[in-house]
Amino acid sequence: MEGELQELRDLVTQLRVENERLRQEQPSVSSLVSNTTHGNDAAAARPILPGAGAASADRFVFVPRDRKCPKFSGTSGIGIDEWVEEAQACIRARCLSTADQAFFLFDHLEGEAREEIRHRPDADRSNPTLIVEALRELYGCSLSYVALQEAFFSRRQREGETLLEFSLALMGLQEKVKQQSSSAMPNAEILLRDQFVEFVLDPALRRELKQLVRRQPLCTFLDVRGEAIRWEREGTPGGTRPRSQSLPVAYGFQCGVQGEPQAESSSSRLEFAELREMLKLQQEQIGQLTQGLASLCQRLQSFQLLLSH
């Protein structure tokens, strides 16, 4: 009996200790529950952004600066075609209205070009297309369509002129012809390619390019020019090998000693074929020039008839 009472007393003591410990832990548990509840409410009220769990990276926004447009005076500095191209690029970047475009063009004129547009009628000054047409008429190319065609078809690579410079000169001349008459060259790409092939200065390169065009009739001007520039670089002293040594030494010596008449006859045949192709191309070019002259004569006759009436 006395032992049972002692066990009960020990049990009561343990329960009191346990109860006291639970009372001490209750505030920390309640605060933790409260913080968790508030955090869940805040998370529910806040919209979930994509990638919120990942570390947010800095985001930079680049605002393009206004493109500067040069001023055109007509007497010095930038040419009319280059200025029109720059002005149109600036207008596209600014998304201007028609009236603002005309004001922008006038604002970037100076000297006699500005005075010319100033004295134009109001309808011309407020129309950007008419402003550009008036400036092109005054400061554009003064050569006629026939003269420009003749300059294009007679352009040859000059001494000391690189293939790139020659090609750019041809492209510039063809562009001027197109500006005079957009429908004058229906096969402009082929004409440009053939003109480049026909009038390169190096005869060996000319022969190589003609063979390339015969093998690949659909090759473009850029393809032919790239092959020509690559050929030129390989033929320079700093290149991989000179073109004059494309054959083995022993074979070249044998041809030079034993087969000299054959070499001369083959070179003569190549030159004759080259001359025949050149004459054929010249005939085609003369035909195109004749057609252009005929169309010009018809226009002059119709214009004279209108004047007579």
C-alpha positions as CSV (number, residue, x, y, z in Angstrom):
1,M,0.0,0.0,0.0
2,E,2.8,2.4,0.9
3,G,4.6,1.5,-2.3
4,E,1.6,2.2,-4.5
5,L,1.2,5.7,-2.9
6,Q,4.8,6.4,-3.6
7,E,4.4,5.5,-7.2
8,L,1.3,7.7,-7.5
9,R,3.3,10.6,-6.0
10,D,6.1,10.1,-8.5
11,L,3.6,10.0,-11.3
12,V,2.0,13.2,-10.2
13,T,5.4,14.9,-10.0
14,Q,6.3,13.7,-13.5
15,L,2.9,15.0,-14.8
16,R,3.5,18.4,-13.2
17,V,7.0,18.7,-14.8
18,E,5.6,17.7,-18.1
19,N,2.8,20.2,-17.9
20,E,5.1,23.0,-16.9
21,R,7.3,22.2,-19.9
22,L,4.4,22.2,-22.3
23,R,3.3,25.6,-20.9
24,Q,6.7,27.0,-21.6
25,E,6.7,25.7,-25.2
26,Q,3.2,27.0,-26.0
27,P,4.1,30.7,-26.7
28,S,6.9,29.8,-29.2
29,V,4.6,27.4,-31.0
30,S,1.7,29.8,-31.2
31,S,4.0,32.6,-32.6
32,L,5.4,30.2,-35.2
33,V,1.9,29.3,-36.3
34,S,0.9,32.9,-36.4
35,N,3.9,33.8,-38.6
36,T,3.1,30.9,-40.9
37,T,-0.5,31.9,-41.3
38,H,0.4,35.5,-42.1
39,G,3.0,34.4,-44.6
40,N,0.5,32.1,-46.4
41,D,-2.1,34.9,-46.5
42,A,0.5,37.3,-47.9
43,A,1.6,34.8,-50.5
44,A,-2.0,34.2,-51.5
45,A,-2.7,37.9,-51.9
46,R,0.5,38.4,-53.9
47,P,0.5,37.4,-57.6
48,I,2.9,34.7,-58.4
49,L,5.5,35.8,-60.9
50,P,7.3,33.4,-63.2
51,G,10.8,32.6,-62.0
52,A,10.1,34.0,-58.5
53,G,12.0,31.3,-56.8
54,A,15.1,32.0,-58.9
55,A,17.5,34.8,-58.3
56,S,16.3,37.9,-60.1
57,A,18.8,39.2,-62.7
58,D,19.3,42.9,-63.6
59,R,17.3,43.9,-66.7
60,F,18.7,46.6,-69.0
61,V,16.6,48.5,-71.5
62,F,18.5,50.0,-74.4
63,V,16.9,53.1,-75.9
64,P,18.4,53.9,-79.3
65,R,19.7,57.4,-79.8
66,D,18.4,59.5,-82.6
67,R,20.2,58.9,-85.9
68,K,22.0,62.0,-87.0
69,C,21.2,63.1,-90.6
70,P,23.8,65.1,-92.5
71,K,22.8,68.3,-94.2
72,F,22.7,68.6,-98.0
73,S,23.8,71.8,-99.7
74,G,24.1,70.6,-103.3
75,T,27.5,72.2,-103.9
76,S,29.8,70.3,-101.6
77,G,29.8,67.4,-99.1
78,I,27.5,64.4,-99.4
79,G,25.9,63.5,-102.7
80,I,22.2,63.6,-103.4
81,D,21.7,59.8,-103.5
82,E,23.6,59.2,-100.3
83,W,21.8,62.0,-98.6
84,V,18.3,60.8,-99.6
85,E,19.2,57.3,-98.3
86,E,20.4,58.7,-95.0
87,A,17.3,61.0,-94.7
88,Q,14.9,58.2,-95.4
89,A,16.6,56.0,-92.8
90,C,16.2,58.8,-90.2
91,I,12.6,59.3,-91.1
92,R,11.8,55.6,-90.7
93,A,13.6,55.5,-87.4
94,R,11.5,58.5,-86.1
95,C,8.1,57.3,-87.6
96,L,7.2,60.8,-88.8
97,S,4.0,61.9,-90.5
98,T,4.0,63.2,-94.0
99,A,4.0,66.8,-93.0
100,D,6.8,66.2,-90.5
101,Q,8.8,64.3,-93.1
102,A,8.7,67.3,-95.4
103,F,9.7,69.6,-92.5
104,F,12.6,67.2,-91.6
105,L,13.9,67.2,-95.2
106,F,13.7,71.0,-95.4
107,D,15.4,71.4,-92.0
108,H,18.4,69.3,-93.2
109,L,19.0,71.4,-96.3
110,E,21.4,74.3,-96.5
111,G,22.8,76.7,-99.0
112,E,21.3,76.9,-102.5
113,A,19.4,73.6,-102.0
114,R,17.5,75.1,-99.1
115,E,16.8,78.3,-101.1
116,E,15.5,76.2,-104.0
117,I,13.0,74.4,-101.9
118,R,12.0,77.5,-100.0
119,H,10.9,79.2,-103.3
120,R,8.9,76.2,-104.4
121,P,5.1,76.2,-104.1
122,D,3.5,75.2,-100.8
123,A,2.2,72.0,-102.3
124,D,5.8,71.0,-103.2
125,R,7.3,72.1,-99.9
126,S,4.8,70.0,-97.9
127,N,5.3,66.8,-99.9
128,P,8.5,64.9,-99.1
129,T,8.3,63.0,-102.4
130,L,8.2,66.2,-104.5
131,I,11.1,67.6,-102.4
132,V,13.3,64.6,-103.2
133,E,12.3,64.7,-106.9
134,A,13.2,68.4,-107.2
135,L,16.6,67.8,-105.5
136,R,17.3,64.8,-107.7
137,E,16.4,66.8,-110.8
138,L,18.8,69.6,-109.9
139,Y,21.7,67.7,-108.3
140,G,21.3,64.2,-109.7
141,C,23.2,62.6,-112.6
142,S,23.1,65.0,-115.6
143,L,23.9,62.3,-118.2
144,S,21.3,60.9,-120.5
145,Y,20.0,57.3,-120.4
146,V,22.0,56.4,-123.5
147,A,25.2,57.9,-122.2
148,L,24.8,56.0,-118.9
149,Q,24.2,52.8,-120.8
150,E,27.3,53.4,-122.9
151,A,29.4,54.1,-119.8
152,F,28.2,50.9,-118.2
153,F,28.8,48.7,-121.2
154,S,32.2,50.2,-122.0
155,R,33.5,50.1,-118.4
156,R,36.7,47.9,-118.1
157,Q,39.0,47.1,-115.2
158,R,41.8,49.6,-115.2
159,E,45.4,49.2,-114.4
160,G,46.0,49.1,-110.7
161,E,42.2,48.7,-110.0
162,T,41.3,45.8,-107.7
163,L,38.5,43.4,-108.6
164,L,36.4,44.8,-105.8
165,E,36.8,48.4,-107.0
166,F,35.9,47.3,-110.5
167,S,32.8,45.5,-109.4
168,L,31.7,48.4,-107.2
169,A,32.1,50.8,-110.2
170,L,30.0,48.5,-112.4
171,M,27.3,48.3,-109.7
172,G,27.3,52.1,-109.4
173,L,26.9,52.6,-113.1
174,Q,24.1,50.1,-113.4
175,E,22.3,51.7,-110.5
176,K,22.4,55.1,-112.3
177,V,21.0,53.4,-115.4
178,K,18.2,51.9,-113.4
179,Q,17.4,55.3,-111.9
180,Q,16.9,56.8,-115.3
181,S,14.7,53.9,-116.5
182,S,13.8,51.1,-114.1
183,S,12.6,48.8,-116.9
184,A,15.6,49.3,-119.1
185,M,17.5,46.2,-117.8
186,P,15.2,43.3,-117.3
187,N,18.1,40.9,-116.7
188,A,20.2,43.3,-114.7
189,E,21.8,40.6,-112.6
190,I,23.0,38.6,-115.6
191,L,24.2,41.7,-117.4
192,L,26.2,42.8,-114.4
193,R,27.7,39.3,-114.1
194,D,28.6,39.1,-117.8
195,Q,30.0,42.6,-117.9
196,F,32.3,41.8,-115.0
197,V,33.4,38.5,-116.5
198,E,34.1,40.0,-119.9
199,F,36.2,43.0,-118.9
200,V,38.4,41.8,-116.1
201,L,42.0,42.7,-116.9
202,D,43.7,39.4,-116.4
203,P,43.1,37.1,-119.4
204,A,43.7,33.9,-117.5
205,L,41.2,35.0,-114.9
206,R,38.7,35.9,-117.6
207,R,39.1,32.5,-119.1
208,E,38.5,30.8,-115.7
209,L,35.4,32.9,-115.0
210,K,33.9,32.1,-118.5
211,Q,34.4,28.4,-117.8
212,L,32.7,28.9,-114.4
213,V,29.7,30.6,-116.1
214,R,29.5,27.8,-118.7
215,R,29.6,25.1,-116.0
216,Q,27.1,26.9,-113.8
217,P,24.8,29.1,-115.9
218,L,22.7,30.1,-112.8
219,C,25.6,31.4,-110.8
220,T,25.1,35.0,-109.6
221,F,27.2,38.1,-109.9
222,L,28.3,37.7,-106.3
223,D,29.3,34.1,-106.8
224,V,31.4,35.0,-109.8
225,R,33.0,38.0,-108.0
226,G,33.8,35.9,-104.9
227,E,35.5,33.2,-107.1
228,A,37.4,35.9,-108.9
229,I,38.7,37.5,-105.7
230,R,39.6,34.1,-104.3
231,W,41.5,33.4,-107.6
232,E,43.3,36.7,-107.3
233,R,44.3,36.1,-103.7
234,E,45.7,32.6,-104.6
235,G,47.7,34.1,-107.4
236,T,49.4,36.8,-105.3
237,P,53.0,36.1,-103.9
238,G,51.6,35.7,-100.4
239,G,48.9,33.3,-101.5
240,T,49.0,29.5,-101.4
241,R,50.4,29.0,-104.9
242,P,50.8,31.2,-108.0
243,R,48.5,30.5,-110.9
244,S,51.3,30.2,-113.4
245,Q,52.6,27.1,-111.5
246,S,49.3,25.2,-111.5
247,L,50.8,22.4,-113.6
248,P,53.5,20.0,-112.3
249,V,57.1,21.2,-113.2
250,A,58.0,18.0,-115.2
251,Y,54.8,18.1,-117.2
252,G,55.2,21.8,-117.9
253,F,58.8,21.3,-119.1
254,Q,57.8,18.5,-121.3
255,C,55.1,20.5,-122.9
256,G,57.5,23.5,-123.3
257,V,60.2,21.4,-125.1
258,Q,58.3,18.7,-127.1
259,G,54.9,20.2,-127.7
260,E,55.5,23.8,-128.4
261,P,53.5,24.0,-131.6
262,Q,50.5,22.3,-130.0
263,A,50.7,24.7,-127.1
264,E,50.7,27.6,-129.5
265,S,47.8,26.2,-131.5
266,S,45.7,25.6,-128.4
267,S,46.3,29.1,-127.1
268,S,45.4,30.5,-130.5
269,R,42.1,28.5,-130.4
270,L,41.3,29.8,-126.9
271,E,42.0,33.3,-128.0
272,F,39.8,32.9,-131.1
273,A,37.0,31.5,-129.1
274,E,37.3,34.3,-126.6
275,L,37.2,36.9,-129.4
276,R,34.1,35.2,-130.9
277,E,32.3,35.3,-127.5
278,M,33.3,39.0,-127.1
279,L,31.9,39.8,-130.5
280,K,28.7,38.0,-129.7
281,L,28.3,39.9,-126.4
282,Q,29.1,43.2,-128.2
283,Q,26.4,42.5,-130.8
284,E,23.9,41.9,-128.0
285,Q,24.9,45.1,-126.3
286,I,24.6,47.0,-129.6
287,G,21.1,45.5,-130.1
288,Q,20.1,46.7,-126.6
289,L,21.5,50.2,-127.3
290,T,19.6,50.3,-130.7
291,Q,16.3,49.4,-129.0
292,G,16.9,52.1,-126.4
293,L,17.6,54.6,-129.1
294,A,14.4,53.5,-131.0
295,S,12.3,53.9,-127.9
296,L,13.8,57.4,-127.3
297,C,13.0,58.4,-130.9
298,Q,9.4,57.3,-130.5
299,R,9.1,59.3,-127.3
300,L,10.6,62.4,-129.0
301,Q,8.2,62.0,-131.9
302,S,5.2,61.7,-129.6
303,F,6.4,64.7,-127.7
304,Q,6.7,66.8,-130.9
305,L,3.2,65.8,-131.9
306,L,1.9,66.9,-128.6
307,L,3.7,70.3,-128.9
308,S,2.4,70.7,-132.5
309,H,-1.2,70.3,-131.2
